[in-house]
Amino acid sequence: MSAPAPPSAGAFPSPPGGFAPAPPPSTRRNVELLLLGAAAVITTVSLFLVEASQEQSITWDIAKYGLAYLALFAIAHLAVRRFAPFADPLLLPIVALLNGLGLVLIHRLDLADQQTAAYNSWATPSPDATQQILWTALGTLVFITLLIALRDYRTLARYSYTLGLIGLVALAIPALLPSAFSETNGAKIWIRLPGFSVQPGEFAKILLIIFFASVLVAKRELFTAAGRHVLGMEFPRGRDLGPILAVWIVCIGVLVFEKDLGTSLLIFSTVLVMLYIATERVGWLVIGGGLLALGFLFAYRLFGHVRVRVETWLHPFDDYNNTGYQISQSLFGLATGGLAGTGLGSGRPNQVPFAKTDFIVTTIGEELGLIGLTAVLVLFLVFVVRGLRTALAVRDSFGKLLAAGLSFTIAIQLFVVVGGVTKLIPLTGLTTPFMSYGGSSLLANYALLALLIKISDAARAPAPVRKKEPAPLADAQTELLRRDAGRPEAGPLT
């Protein structure tokens, strides 16, 4: 049997140029949509479990929360699909799930507050879950607005000094206002007006991160200039310490005048990490750590509210009915949850003051246990890692520092919050991103998410294809042909 003849050249025609066209780049938006659907299912089922545990009938409120949640994130997904098609497909679903779980816990605490009010014959309080849905809607609006308006995130670098000044002013305003318009629980961090209140520090941290990312890129030579070598580490020159000293003074001012330990720690730590990323010098971390320790030692010796925080941290049960009550109840709640938790709706997290805001992590630990709390922390970890991957992948230095700063500020804030409620570090009053009740934190973090998604879109988008320009006439290849009527096979003359 003879071998089959090879296919002719015309059997598999090649496209012009001899190369097959490249497949269209994958945007992974369908993956994002699938994950958002899973987040919606988890949130809705959790709401039903809360209602069932509280022995209540399934009401229209549950459907209202579920439908509103689904509609908001469907709109957010369509905005990402249209204005950031190549963005990381995990960022928005992770935020959606964290926001949804926060909504479930706030609704669960609403039910507990209503039961307490009914038992004591008090007026029924309005549900905070409804307000949280409204804040989520406003956060989604901020998110979509930034996606549309910010065509290129690098334009923020042009206005970095203006944004930095706005951030400093926003930090300073609560300290200048009378206590009646700014103070809550001893900390002057609010701007309270009739029918309106905002916590400007939440927005100031993002503006200051943009400012420092731009300055570190523009003045990189200043921070990387050769300095002294001590114990194998290279330290900056003394005259180059001005920027880090300025940040230190600002953070000490926030600690002293606003009694806000959390914001000062968050801003200084984020700037310190960005300095290390920009210079790769351990010396900056050593100097920054020394300044941080010196500042808190100074504040501890001079200001009574700092000493109270430290003493409560070290000995929470010595003044159980007063300053130690909050952290003590938090530890009791976490111990009650154990490994698997009491179950959604079956614990008593409302015994902890500020369970919807500063101590929502305790609510997670009590009702979902160590397993559920670990799962939530893993979600945050994946979010931070994807943000750092974006910082590695993006091509410009400003985008790298901005993405790294935004990611690290979430990581540092989470560490401070979890460390505070577990008595690892003193309480600071920060809220858990995307989960705690409150408008300022939610709006600021959705703005942070929009910036990360825009940077991620730029990092993952394929490089633009340049059109091949025709060669100049002088460089074009030429052939001399011979026309011969009797010899059609005649080719070029050689």
Disulfide bonds with the S-S distance in Angstrom:
none
